[in-house]
Amino acid sequence: MISNYFKIAWRNLLRNKTFSLINILGWAIGLCSFLLITLYVLDELSYDRYNDKAGRIYRINMDARMGGMDIHLPFTPDQMGALLKQDYPQVETYTRIFNNEGTRLVKKGQEYLTEPRATNVDSTFFQVFTLPAIEGNTQTALNAPNTVVITASTAIKYFGTTHVVGQTLEVKKAEQETPYKITAVIKDIPANSHFQFDMLFSMKNVDYAWGNIGSHNFYTYLVLQPGTDYKVFEKKFTEYIQRYLFPDIMKRSNIKSWEEFERAGNMARYSLIPVTDIHLRSDRMSELLPSGNIQYVYIFAAVAAFILLIACINFMNLTTARAAGRAKEVGIRKALGTGRKELITQFLTESTFTAILSLILAIGLAYLVLPLFNELAGKTMHMGKLFSPGILPLLIALPFITGLLAGSYPAFFLSAFKPVEVLKGKLKTGNKRISLRSVLVVFQFATSIILIIGTLVIYQQLYYIQHKNIGFNKDQVLIINETRPLGDNATVFKNEVLQLPGIKSGTVSSFVPVSNSARNSNAVSRDAVVDAKSMLNMQNWNIDYDYLETMGMQLVKGRNFSRSYGNDEAAVMINESAAKLLGYDDAVGKVLYTMNGPGVTTPRTIIGVVKNFHYESLHREIGPVIFMLQNSPGLVSFRVTTTHLQTLIAQIKDKWNTIAPGLPFSYRFMDESFNAMYSAEQRIGKLAILFSSLAIIIACMGIFGLATFIAQQRMKEIGIRKTLGASVQSIVQLLSKDFLKLVMIAFIIAAPVAWWIMHHWLQDFAFRISISWWVFVVAGAAAILIALITVSFQSVKAALMNPLKSLNTE
């Protein structure tokens, strides 16, 4: 019996090749989209789950408010992990990452290579994170100073083999070279990790003022004992603060009690975040890698479900559109004694068989387009994930679930035909069935309109980001990376390059106003005697005389640092946010105090106020910044002309090679770094265009099916109208107006839903657009145009048909 069902299904597919092709292709596109989005969602949700103790690993976060300034960082003091392990048995072990030393220069042969993915970690790092060793013992690998653990790809890069335990790597810092012994080689860190390092150096080589309980510079991870509720354990942080942190605050200021500290509007708290939540649920500054966003996972999961539903609806519409063609078959089979149950089974078998064929085609399509999808999504996904033991059963069940879902309505609809009426040619469908099909088309176009509006809003926000006045000129600024090894020669290099034609200005600094630049947040005070009300927290940037000119920043009050004044080293400039936080209408001439140790403050006169500028992405408010005139040779930046740019870069490289022979020359443009801050939004925009287009294509197939159905049902009416003199245009309008009504209903439903979704998305930006009315007009007009183009083919075909043929058919 079952084999007979499949034989009939196959024959029907071959008999109606056009409808079958549209059905299978539309369903395959929907399934392909579903598979690709499923891979994306699975990859996003898999971060850090490779660790054996993933369910018990937590990172400590710090939240504080000082003088009205909120601070949200993933850092702790250097001692915090050890103190928690000492005081609380719930802590099984801890480890730290110190990532402040930045890019390393590692010698290979006679030259140095830049290694940005290098950091310092504790010897307990491998007790927390599951990073298998290829050679060496990771449990003891970093116990001693001057030791390093490297990944397999790094070992091959430097030595051509992974058998390198006992070899050394020469690391250059300033004018000094330090040999580090390779004590272990590990497998490359999985791509779905919230950190990516190629070199892990011993924590014992960190040059740091150890024991400063108020200085937060370490990523600290805890492994809690099995069965420990981390939310309950978080309450222990109050005891920690009272026991360790507050005495340090008292030592640095004139604050007498914690109550006084909080009454002044201040706050200090610690919390835990599961390591598996860091990638998707953490939006803190200074994450080790750019984070994802759980909202995007939810959005794309919903898009995948809707696209799959649209594909299923297509099958329903196209199948019921062929109802007249199957009616006599049903009538004859019923007259010969076939029961309705057997007919339902037959039609469900056909839909499931079509779904299986579509899935096979969808897997092939997904395999072909996955490289492009990876490029758009910024991923390295592979199809093998779909065939893993946890996903394969769902993949096998997918065509049966969708086949039964899509085939249920056509099966019950077609099997309900009465044989007497069918064989007499009196097939009727009834208003309820037409209404259900209309509902399905409304759903398809409402989903498409939501996706169109979402895409337009995303690109409108990206345009706003690109063209907003950000307080500095990001164009034509060339940044020379990692100039710290030059030391004092960084200024010499700057002055040599300034002699070249095409260089307008230059500056030496560690700070540039784009993400992933060095940051230095410190406490300051309005008063010489620090108390709970006068203590503030601000960004402290060390710059030179030419920084503002090179960055294109503007002074709103006062003056810039100048060589004409002999004491500007004791002066500061601040931005408008800092002036507002300090409570000064005119800050120039006022004095603020920087904190240089317990109870030690240094008075600094404010000589200028810089117009606010965005030094983080537009997701964040502009925080307070203090500028100090100090040598800080991390980066050298130049404002350049764009003519003969490659020749100019080559000349700059020649200057570099003269001053720093053997050191790698690396550069970037500031506008590229600025755009990189919004790479996630740019990827989302591209993916939104892709899936909006696919949803519209699939929806068009569905409306094509309904247009075919309506044309068949109204064939007699069309013939009579043409006999009585109706024009082709009037008949096309007659058949099209019903679809325009459906599109308008879809728009009325979709517009408020799309507004709510995109309004919620925009709240993630501190600086954002207002959703314009024209976005909805464009989306509605696009939907109407798409519907008219799709329907017009069937409408014109029906209108041009010979009326005698139409009447004979009826």
ABEGO torsion letter per residue (X at the ends): XAAAAAAAAAAAAAABAAAAAAAAAAAAAAAAAAAAAAAAAAAAAABGAABAAAAABBBBBBBBBBGGBBBBBABBBAAAAAAAAAABAABABBBBBBAAAEBBBBBBEABBBBBABBBBBBAAAAAABBBBBABEBAAAAAABBGBBBBBAAAAAAAAGBABABGBBBBBBBEABBBBBBBABBBBBBBABBABBBABBBBAAABBBBBGBAABBABBBBBBBBBGBBAAAAAAAAAAAAAAAAAAAAAAABABABAAAAAAAGBBBBBBBBBAAAAAAABABBGBABBBBBAAAAAAAAAAAAAAAAAAAAAAAAAAAAAAAAAAAAAAAAAAAGBBAAAAAAAAAAAAAAAAAAAAAAAAAAAAAAAAAAAAAAGBABBAAAAABAAAAAAAAAAAAAAAAAAAAAAAAAAAABBAAAAAAGABBAEAAAAAAAAAAAAAAAAAAAAAAAAAAAAAAAAAAAAABBAGBBABGBBBBBGAAAAEAAAAAAAAAAAABBGBABBBBBABBBBBGBBBBBBBBBABABBBAAABBBBBBBBBBAAAAAAAGBBBABEBBBBAABAAAAABBBBBAAAAAAAGBABABGBBBBBBAEBGBBBBBBBABBBBBBBABBAABBBBBBBBBBBBBBABBBBBBBABGAAAAAAAAAAAAAAABBGBBBBBBBAAAAAAAAAAAAAAAAAAAAAAAAAAAAAAAAAAAAAAAAAAAAAAAAAAAAAAAGBBAAAAAAAAAAAAAAAAAAAAAAAAAAAAAAAAAAAAABABBBBBBAAAAAAAAAAAAAAAAAAAAAAAAAAAABBAAAAAAAX
